[in-house]
Each structure stands twice: as C-alpha cells, then as structure tokens.
C-alpha cells in the first residue's frame, strides 16, 4: 500500500484536467466540481483545526476527529456541504465569504443532469472558475491559518483510517508516500505565486507525474 501525499481535491482537479486534455469534457466538468465539493470538506477541517488538535498542539485528538468524521457523514448532499462550509466560515471569521457563482453551478447541472456536451472553451472556463475560487480561499488559509493546510494532511489520513476501522497511530505513519505533481499544490509556496493557466499546464510534460516516493 502506498500513501498519496496530495489532498483529495488536488487529485480530483488533476483528474479533471486530464479528462479535458483527452477530450472528455463532461467527465472533466464532473471532476472539477467534485474537487470543489472535496475542497469544502477540506475547508471545514482547516476552520475546525483548533478543535481537532490536542491541547499541547502536538497531535490529533482522536475523539474530536471521530466526532468530526461523524459530522462529515451527515453532509452527504452538495447543499448540506456548502451550507456547512459557509456557516463555519462565518463562525470563525465573522463575515460570509463569496459563494461559488450560480451561473457556474448551472453549467455543471446541465452537463451532469441534462447530458449537455460542452466545448473545450466552456470546459476550460468552468475549470478556471473552480480553480480561481479555490485558490483565493487557499491563499487566505495560508495567511490566516499558517498550520492549517499542513495539518490537514494528517486529518485526511486520520479520517481515512477511521473509515477503514483502524487507529490513528501505527501503520499510517510507516507507509511509503508518493507526491504527485499537480496543478493545485497547496503545500508548495510557489503555487501561490504562479500565474500558470490550465492550458499551459496541459502542455507541461511533468503533468500528473509522481515526483517523490519515501517513507515518512
């Protein structure tokens, strides 16, 4: 077993880029939007981080993480997930953040539920819109919650092991880890300074390539 050291939403967005690269535009829109949904879950973890770590801020608090996992199980629908994100954001920051545009959601609904076949340009515009929305919030988290993004990797791994019925300590920390080169790279400071577009990235020979494998 090998542990992927990227966040779920990063990998799903990468899947959308690959689908678009190969001409599967409906599948690309699906992956882009699912990446956004996973990003909402990621955001809930970042915003709730003080509750998920122990008092000494040395490791995850297992009871709190299990309670968080139960809460995520309730948020199965897109509407619940979005509502929870905006509610948590307001509770932490005292203001509401900008919502993902309804016009973009309509593009997704028509592609998924009505079977509309989108063009390359329409798919690119949708993927760019999702990425722009995610990147603005990621930059904000990086500035306001400096440890939040880094610690979310441990939260995601802990949630995965809880789902499998395992414990937080032990095998999870001894698995070999692979880092995939992805368009969105939350833990790389260069990502936030980059102006690379999805189209430029699709021309990059390192797109989606594993760049490191190690045991951590």
C-alpha positions as CSV (number, residue, x, y, z in Angstrom):
1,X,0.0,0.0,0.0
2,X,1.3,3.5,-0.9
3,X,0.0,6.7,0.6
4,X,-0.7,9.6,-1.8
5,X,0.6,12.8,-0.2
6,X,-1.7,15.1,-2.1
7,X,-5.1,16.4,-0.9
8,X,-8.2,14.7,-2.4
9,X,-9.4,17.9,-4.0
10,X,-6.0,18.4,-5.7
11,X,-6.1,14.9,-7.2
12,X,-9.7,15.3,-8.3
13,X,-8.9,18.6,-10.0
14,X,-6.0,16.9,-11.7
15,X,-8.3,14.2,-13.0
16,X,-10.5,17.0,-14.5
17,X,-7.5,18.4,-16.3
18,X,-6.5,15.0,-17.7
19,X,-10.1,14.4,-18.9
20,X,-10.2,17.7,-20.6
21,X,-6.8,17.1,-22.1
22,X,-8.1,13.8,-23.6
23,X,-11.4,15.5,-24.9
24,X,-13.8,14.1,-22.3
25,X,-15.4,17.4,-21.4
26,X,-18.4,16.2,-19.4
27,X,-16.2,14.0,-17.3
28,X,-13.8,16.9,-16.8
29,X,-16.6,19.2,-15.5
30,X,-17.7,16.4,-13.1
31,X,-14.2,16.1,-11.7
32,X,-13.8,19.8,-11.4
33,X,-17.0,20.1,-9.4
34,X,-16.3,17.1,-7.2
35,X,-12.9,18.7,-6.5
36,X,-14.8,21.8,-5.3
37,X,-17.0,19.6,-3.0
38,X,-14.0,17.9,-1.5
39,X,-12.4,21.4,-1.1
40,X,-15.5,22.4,1.0
41,X,-14.7,19.4,3.3
42,X,-11.0,20.4,3.4
43,X,-12.1,23.9,4.4
44,X,-14.2,22.6,7.2
45,X,-11.2,20.8,8.5
46,X,-8.9,23.9,8.3
47,X,-11.5,26.1,10.0
48,X,-12.2,23.5,12.7
49,X,-8.4,22.7,13.3
50,X,-8.2,24.1,16.8
51,X,-10.8,21.6,17.9
52,X,-9.1,18.6,16.1
53,X,-5.7,19.0,17.7
54,X,-4.8,18.2,21.3
55,X,-4.2,20.9,23.9
56,X,-0.5,20.7,23.5
57,X,-0.9,21.0,19.7
58,X,1.3,18.0,19.2
59,X,-1.0,15.5,17.6
60,X,-4.6,14.9,16.5
61,X,-7.2,14.4,19.2
62,X,-8.8,11.1,18.3
63,X,-12.2,11.6,19.9
64,X,-12.5,15.0,18.3
65,X,-11.5,13.6,14.9
66,X,-14.0,10.8,15.2
67,X,-16.8,13.3,16.1
68,X,-15.7,15.3,13.0
69,X,-15.9,12.2,10.8
70,X,-19.5,11.6,12.0
71,X,-20.4,15.2,11.2
72,X,-19.0,14.7,7.6
73,X,-21.2,11.6,7.2
74,X,-24.2,13.8,7.7
75,X,-23.1,16.2,5.0
76,X,-23.7,13.8,2.1
77,X,-25.6,16.2,-0.2
78,X,-23.9,19.1,-2.0
79,X,-26.3,21.6,-0.4
80,X,-25.5,20.5,3.1
81,X,-21.8,20.6,2.4
82,X,-21.9,24.1,1.0
83,X,-24.1,25.3,3.8
84,X,-21.9,23.8,6.5
85,X,-18.8,25.5,4.9
86,X,-20.4,28.9,4.8
87,X,-21.7,28.6,8.3
88,X,-18.3,27.5,9.7
89,X,-16.6,30.3,7.7
90,X,-18.9,32.9,9.3
91,X,-18.5,31.4,12.8
92,X,-14.7,31.7,12.5
93,X,-14.3,35.0,10.6
94,X,-17.5,36.9,11.4
95,X,-18.3,37.5,7.8
96,X,-19.6,35.4,4.9
97,X,-17.3,34.6,2.1
98,X,-18.2,34.9,-1.6
99,X,-20.3,31.9,-2.8
100,X,-19.4,29.9,-5.9
101,X,-21.4,31.5,-8.8
102,X,-24.8,30.1,-9.5
103,X,-24.1,30.5,-13.2
104,X,-21.2,28.1,-12.9
105,X,-23.3,25.6,-10.9
106,X,-25.8,25.8,-13.8
107,X,-23.1,24.8,-16.2
108,X,-22.4,21.7,-14.1
109,X,-26.0,20.8,-13.7
110,X,-26.7,21.0,-17.4
111,X,-23.6,18.8,-18.2
112,X,-24.3,16.2,-15.5
113,X,-28.1,16.1,-15.3
114,X,-29.2,17.1,-18.8
115,X,-26.3,15.5,-20.7
116,X,-25.1,18.7,-22.4
117,X,-21.9,18.2,-24.3
118,X,-19.7,21.2,-23.5
119,X,-16.9,22.5,-25.8
120,X,-13.3,22.8,-24.9
121,X,-13.7,26.5,-24.2
122,X,-16.7,26.0,-22.0
123,X,-14.9,23.3,-20.0
124,X,-11.8,25.4,-19.6
125,X,-13.9,28.3,-18.4
126,X,-15.6,26.1,-15.8
127,X,-12.3,24.6,-14.6
128,X,-10.7,28.0,-14.4
129,X,-13.7,29.3,-12.4
130,X,-13.4,26.4,-9.9
131,X,-9.6,26.9,-9.6
132,X,-9.9,30.6,-9.1
133,X,-12.4,30.1,-6.3
134,X,-10.3,27.5,-4.6
135,X,-7.0,29.5,-4.9
136,X,-8.4,32.6,-3.3
137,X,-9.5,30.7,-0.3
138,X,-6.3,28.6,-0.1
139,X,-4.3,31.8,-0.1
140,X,-6.5,33.2,2.7
141,X,-6.0,30.0,4.7
142,X,-2.3,30.1,4.2
143,X,-2.2,33.7,5.5
144,X,-4.6,33.3,8.4
145,X,-4.1,29.7,9.4
146,X,-0.4,29.0,8.7
147,X,-0.5,25.5,10.2
148,X,-4.0,24.6,8.9
149,X,-3.1,23.5,5.4
150,X,-0.1,21.4,6.6
151,X,-2.0,19.7,9.4
152,X,-4.9,18.9,7.1
153,X,-2.9,16.1,5.5
154,X,-2.8,14.4,8.9
155,X,-6.6,15.0,9.3
156,X,-7.3,13.4,5.9
157,X,-5.1,10.4,6.7
158,X,-6.8,10.0,10.1
159,X,-10.2,10.2,8.6
160,X,-9.3,7.5,6.0
161,X,-8.0,5.2,8.7
162,X,-11.1,5.7,10.8
163,X,-13.3,4.8,7.8
164,X,-11.2,1.6,7.5
165,X,-11.7,0.8,11.2
166,X,-8.1,1.5,12.1
167,X,-6.3,3.6,14.7
168,X,-4.6,6.9,14.2
169,X,-1.2,5.7,15.2
170,X,0.9,2.8,13.9
171,X,0.8,1.7,10.3
172,X,-0.4,5.0,8.9
173,X,2.9,6.6,9.7
174,X,5.0,3.8,8.2
175,X,3.6,3.6,4.7
176,X,5.6,4.8,1.7
177,X,4.4,8.1,0.5
178,X,4.2,9.4,-3.1
179,X,3.8,13.0,-4.0
180,X,2.1,13.7,-7.4
181,X,3.0,16.8,-9.4
182,X,-0.4,18.5,-9.6
183,X,-1.7,21.8,-10.9
184,X,-3.0,22.8,-7.5
185,X,-0.3,22.2,-4.9
186,X,-1.4,23.7,-1.6
187,X,1.8,22.9,0.3
188,X,4.1,24.5,-2.3
189,X,4.6,28.2,-1.8
190,X,5.5,28.6,-5.4
191,X,1.9,27.6,-6.4
192,X,0.5,30.8,-4.8
193,X,2.9,32.9,-6.8
194,X,2.4,31.1,-10.1
195,X,0.3,32.6,-12.9
196,X,0.3,29.3,-14.8
197,X,-3.0,28.6,-16.6
198,X,-4.7,25.2,-17.0
199,X,-3.9,25.3,-20.7
200,X,-0.2,26.0,-20.1
201,X,-0.1,23.2,-17.5
202,X,-1.6,20.7,-20.0
203,X,1.4,21.3,-22.2
204,X,3.8,20.6,-19.3
205,X,5.5,17.2,-19.7
206,X,5.5,16.7,-15.9
207,X,1.7,16.9,-15.6
208,X,0.5,14.5,-13.1
209,X,3.8,12.7,-12.6
210,X,4.9,11.2,-9.3
211,X,8.0,13.2,-8.2
212,X,8.9,11.6,-4.8
213,X,8.4,8.3,-3.0
214,X,9.6,7.9,0.5
215,X,8.6,6.5,3.9
216,X,7.5,9.1,6.4
